Amino acid sequence: MYTKLHEAARQVASIIVGKDLQIRQALACLLAGGHLLVEDVPGVGKTTLAHALAISLGLRFNRIQFTSDLLPADVNGISIYDREQNGFVFHPGPIFTQVLLADEINRATPKTQSGLLEAMEERQVSADGVTRELPAPFFVIATQNPTHQIGTFPLPESQLDRFLMCLSLGYPDAAAERALLLGEDRRALLKTLPAAMTSHELAEAQQSLRALHVAPTLADYVQRLAAASRQNGMFAEGLSPRAAIALLQAARAWAALEGRNHVLPEDVQAVLAPVCAHRLRPVKVAHGTALASRDLVLQWQKSVPV
């Protein structure tokens, strides 16, 4: 099944050129059962990455363009009175899918952003006193523009913490940009992608992560990293226990993609920045973005011996 994940990565790499590391990190995030936040300037392929991942993993896909006038009911669904049934009938919103692309999520108001919290954490939606389960697997892939751009509402810490990983694609290098300029349209290529695996196979791969061996010394390493984030004075608040669990789960997924049945410190280090940077706010940065602390992650990592 991991062979199929590598095939999915290869397919996505044929669409998002020159971003193999970010594609691998995104796959590790979804394999670990987490949600993905992609922050960057418009036009670098954030939306295309989400669509390509959904197609390659054989998952149902819905997209919502977040705007300032979007309401929670536009995402979760709404009850409408039906004369024939003499009662209200719930009409599910676009969130009832397997992959939800929340495009430019920070252009919506905090009220609408908060409408995703229950779905992301509990995999369910509560409306009109009724709780409805979401399809499994369920992933949110959100994109956001840099917070200094006009018309954005910064995601609160509670919302950021729901995302297992936060990535930045960045501008392509010269060779990749040349391929984009002279190659086929990326949206046209998306239509030609086959599904490299099924949602059932992806669920099996997620379940298999539990069998990966985590040595007590490796758990000690994760604990010491979390403790250092709370005590080293670099960050306003350190990692929570939930963040430490997320770090270990992402490391398991990275080890699985590397073809190993055990987790190494190198796996933890490979996912440390995308898992933790958006959860940590540097003390010396008054108005930082979700990625402001990324430059400090390496310094923090080096301060904790393996």
GUDREN-748802 format. One record per residue (C-alpha): x, y, z; residue number from 1; residue in three letters. Coordinates in steps of 0.5 Angstrom, whole numbers, always signed. Example, Ala and Ser with C-alpha at 12.3 -4.5 7.8 and 13.67 -1.06 7.14 Angstrom:
REM GUDREN-748802
+25, -9, +16, 1, Ala
+27, -2, +14, 2, Ser
***
This chain:
REM GUDREN-748802
+0, +0, +0, 1, Met
+6, +5, +1, 2, Tyr
+8, +3, -6, 3, Thr
+1, +6, -8, 4, Lys
+3, +12, -4, 5, Leu
+9, +13, -7, 6, His
+6, +13, -14, 7, Glu
+1, +18, -11, 8, Ala
+7, +23, -10, 9, Ala
+10, +22, -17, 10, Arg
+3, +24, -20, 11, Gln
+2, +30, -16, 12, Val
+10, +32, -17, 13, Ala
+8, +32, -25, 14, Ser
+3, +37, -23, 15, Ile
+7, +41, -18, 16, Ile
+14, +42, -21, 17, Val
+20, +42, -16, 18, Gly
+16, +41, -10, 19, Lys
+18, +34, -8, 20, Asp
+19, +35, -1, 21, Leu
+13, +39, +1, 22, Gln
+9, +34, -3, 23, Ile
+12, +28, +1, 24, Arg
+10, +33, +8, 25, Gln
+3, +33, +5, 26, Ala
+2, +26, +4, 27, Leu
+5, +25, +11, 28, Ala
+0, +29, +14, 29, Cys
-6, +26, +11, 30, Leu
-3, +19, +12, 31, Leu
-2, +21, +20, 32, Ala
-10, +23, +19, 33, Gly
-9, +30, +20, 34, Gly
-11, +37, +17, 35, His
-6, +41, +12, 36, Leu
-5, +49, +12, 37, Leu
-2, +51, +6, 38, Val
+1, +59, +7, 39, Glu
+4, +63, +1, 40, Asp
+2, +68, -4, 41, Val
-3, +67, -9, 42, Pro
-1, +64, -15, 43, Gly
+4, +59, -13, 44, Val
+0, +52, -13, 45, Gly
-3, +52, -7, 46, Lys
-10, +50, -9, 47, Thr
-8, +45, -15, 48, Thr
-4, +42, -10, 49, Leu
-10, +40, -6, 50, Ala
-14, +38, -12, 51, His
-8, +33, -14, 52, Ala
-8, +30, -7, 53, Leu
-15, +29, -7, 54, Ala
-15, +26, -14, 55, Ile
-9, +21, -13, 56, Ser
-11, +19, -7, 57, Leu
-18, +17, -9, 58, Gly
-22, +21, -5, 59, Leu
-28, +25, -6, 60, Arg
-27, +33, -6, 61, Phe
-31, +39, -5, 62, Asn
-28, +46, -5, 63, Arg
-30, +52, -2, 64, Ile
-28, +59, -3, 65, Gln
-28, +63, +3, 66, Phe
-30, +70, +3, 67, Thr
-32, +75, +8, 68, Ser
-39, +74, +7, 69, Asp
-39, +67, +8, 70, Leu
-43, +64, +14, 71, Leu
-42, +58, +18, 72, Pro
-49, +55, +14, 73, Ala
-45, +56, +8, 74, Asp
-40, +51, +10, 75, Val
-44, +46, +15, 76, Asn
-51, +46, +12, 77, Gly
-58, +49, +13, 78, Ile
-65, +46, +15, 79, Ser
-70, +48, +10, 80, Ile
-78, +48, +11, 81, Tyr
-81, +42, +7, 82, Asp
-88, +43, +6, 83, Arg
-89, +36, +3, 84, Glu
-86, +33, +10, 85, Gln
-89, +39, +14, 86, Asn
-82, +40, +17, 87, Gly
-75, +42, +16, 88, Phe
-70, +38, +12, 89, Val
-63, +38, +13, 90, Phe
-59, +40, +7, 91, His
-52, +38, +8, 92, Pro
-46, +43, +6, 93, Gly
-40, +42, +2, 94, Pro
-36, +40, +8, 95, Ile
-40, +33, +8, 96, Phe
-34, +30, +3, 97, Thr
-27, +27, +4, 98, Gln
-23, +32, +2, 99, Val
-25, +39, +4, 100, Leu
-21, +45, +0, 101, Leu
-22, +51, +5, 102, Ala
-19, +56, +0, 103, Asp
-16, +63, +3, 104, Glu
-19, +61, +9, 105, Ile
-17, +67, +13, 106, Asn
-21, +71, +8, 107, Arg
-27, +69, +12, 108, Ala
-29, +72, +19, 109, Thr
-27, +69, +25, 110, Pro
-35, +66, +26, 111, Lys
-34, +62, +20, 112, Thr
-27, +60, +21, 113, Gln
-30, +57, +28, 114, Ser
-35, +53, +24, 115, Gly
-30, +48, +22, 116, Leu
-27, +47, +29, 117, Leu
-32, +41, +31, 118, Glu
-31, +38, +24, 119, Ala
-24, +38, +24, 120, Met
-23, +35, +31, 121, Glu
-29, +31, +32, 122, Glu
-30, +29, +25, 123, Arg
-38, +31, +26, 124, Gln
-42, +37, +25, 125, Val
-48, +39, +30, 126, Ser
-54, +43, +27, 127, Ala
-61, +44, +30, 128, Asp
-59, +39, +36, 129, Gly
-57, +33, +31, 130, Val
-50, +31, +31, 131, Thr
-48, +28, +24, 132, Arg
-42, +24, +22, 133, Glu
-37, +26, +17, 134, Leu
-35, +21, +11, 135, Pro
-28, +17, +13, 136, Ala
-23, +19, +12, 137, Pro
-24, +26, +13, 138, Phe
-19, +32, +11, 139, Phe
-19, +39, +11, 140, Val
-14, +42, +6, 141, Ile
-14, +50, +8, 142, Ala
-10, +55, +4, 143, Thr
-9, +62, +7, 144, Gln
-6, +68, +4, 145, Asn
+0, +72, +8, 146, Pro
-4, +76, +14, 147, Thr
-1, +82, +12, 148, His
-5, +82, +5, 149, Gln
-11, +86, +5, 150, Ile
-18, +83, +7, 151, Gly
-15, +77, +12, 152, Thr
-17, +75, +19, 153, Phe
-11, +72, +22, 154, Pro
-13, +65, +24, 155, Leu
-14, +64, +32, 156, Pro
-9, +59, +36, 157, Glu
-15, +54, +37, 158, Ser
-16, +54, +30, 159, Gln
-8, +53, +28, 160, Leu
-8, +48, +33, 161, Asp
-13, +44, +29, 162, Arg
-8, +43, +23, 163, Phe
-3, +38, +24, 164, Leu
+2, +41, +19, 165, Met
+3, +48, +16, 166, Cys
+7, +48, +9, 167, Leu
+9, +54, +5, 168, Ser
+11, +52, -3, 169, Leu
+15, +58, -4, 170, Gly
+17, +61, -11, 171, Tyr
+19, +55, -16, 172, Pro
+26, +55, -18, 173, Asp
+28, +57, -25, 174, Ala
+28, +50, -28, 175, Ala
+21, +49, -25, 176, Ala
+18, +55, -27, 177, Glu
+21, +54, -35, 178, Arg
+17, +48, -35, 179, Ala
+11, +51, -32, 180, Leu
+11, +56, -38, 181, Leu
+12, +52, -43, 182, Leu
+8, +46, -41, 183, Gly
+1, +44, -41, 184, Glu
-4, +48, -37, 185, Asp
-4, +45, -30, 186, Arg
-12, +45, -29, 187, Arg
-12, +41, -36, 188, Ala
-7, +36, -33, 189, Leu
-11, +35, -27, 190, Leu
-17, +32, -31, 191, Lys
-12, +26, -34, 192, Thr
-10, +24, -27, 193, Leu
-12, +17, -25, 194, Pro
-13, +15, -17, 195, Ala
-7, +12, -15, 196, Ala
-10, +8, -9, 197, Met
-17, +8, -6, 198, Thr
-20, +11, +0, 199, Ser
-20, +4, +3, 200, His
-13, +3, +2, 201, Glu
-11, +10, +5, 202, Leu
-15, +8, +11, 203, Ala
-11, +1, +12, 204, Glu
-5, +5, +11, 205, Ala
-7, +10, +17, 206, Gln
-9, +4, +21, 207, Gln
-2, +1, +20, 208, Ser
+2, +6, +23, 209, Leu
+0, +4, +30, 210, Arg
+4, -2, +29, 211, Ala
+11, +2, +28, 212, Leu
+16, +1, +34, 213, His
+17, +7, +38, 214, Val
+23, +6, +43, 215, Ala
+22, +9, +50, 216, Pro
+28, +13, +48, 217, Thr
+25, +16, +42, 218, Leu
+19, +18, +46, 219, Ala
+24, +21, +51, 220, Asp
+27, +25, +46, 221, Tyr
+20, +28, +44, 222, Val
+18, +30, +51, 223, Gln
+25, +34, +52, 224, Arg
+23, +37, +45, 225, Leu
+16, +39, +48, 226, Ala
+19, +41, +55, 227, Ala
+25, +46, +51, 228, Ala
+20, +49, +47, 229, Ser
+16, +51, +54, 230, Arg
+23, +53, +58, 231, Gln
+28, +56, +53, 232, Asn
+25, +63, +53, 233, Gly
+24, +63, +45, 234, Met
+17, +62, +45, 235, Phe
+11, +66, +48, 236, Ala
+8, +59, +50, 237, Glu
+11, +52, +49, 238, Gly
+8, +46, +45, 239, Leu
+2, +43, +48, 240, Ser
+1, +35, +50, 241, Pro
-3, +35, +44, 242, Arg
+2, +38, +39, 243, Ala
+7, +33, +42, 244, Ala
+2, +27, +40, 245, Ile
+2, +30, +33, 246, Ala
+9, +31, +33, 247, Leu
+10, +23, +34, 248, Leu
+4, +21, +30, 249, Gln
+7, +25, +24, 250, Ala
+14, +22, +25, 251, Ala
+11, +15, +25, 252, Arg
+8, +17, +18, 253, Ala
+15, +20, +15, 254, Trp
+18, +13, +18, 255, Ala
+13, +9, +14, 256, Ala
+14, +13, +8, 257, Leu
+21, +12, +8, 258, Glu
+20, +4, +8, 259, Gly
+21, +3, +16, 260, Arg
+18, -1, +21, 261, Asn
+21, +4, +27, 262, His
+21, +11, +28, 263, Val
+28, +15, +28, 264, Leu
+30, +21, +31, 265, Pro
+31, +24, +24, 266, Glu
+24, +22, +23, 267, Asp
+22, +27, +28, 268, Val
+27, +32, +26, 269, Gln
+24, +32, +19, 270, Ala
+17, +34, +21, 271, Val
+19, +38, +26, 272, Leu
+18, +45, +23, 273, Ala
+12, +43, +19, 274, Pro
+8, +41, +25, 275, Val
+11, +46, +30, 276, Cys
+12, +52, +27, 277, Ala
+5, +55, +26, 278, His
+4, +53, +34, 279, Arg
+9, +57, +37, 280, Leu
+10, +64, +37, 281, Arg
+16, +68, +38, 282, Pro
+17, +72, +44, 283, Val
+21, +77, +39, 284, Lys
+16, +78, +34, 285, Val
+10, +82, +35, 286, Ala
+6, +81, +29, 287, His
+8, +74, +26, 288, Gly
+5, +70, +21, 289, Thr
+4, +62, +22, 290, Ala
+11, +61, +19, 291, Leu
+14, +67, +23, 292, Ala
+18, +62, +28, 293, Ser
+20, +57, +23, 294, Arg
+27, +60, +23, 295, Asp
+27, +59, +30, 296, Leu
+26, +51, +29, 297, Val
+33, +49, +28, 298, Leu
+36, +53, +33, 299, Gln
+31, +50, +38, 300, Trp
+32, +43, +35, 301, Gln
+40, +44, +36, 302, Lys
+39, +46, +43, 303, Ser
+36, +39, +45, 304, Val
+41, +33, +44, 305, Pro
+38, +27, +41, 306, Val
***
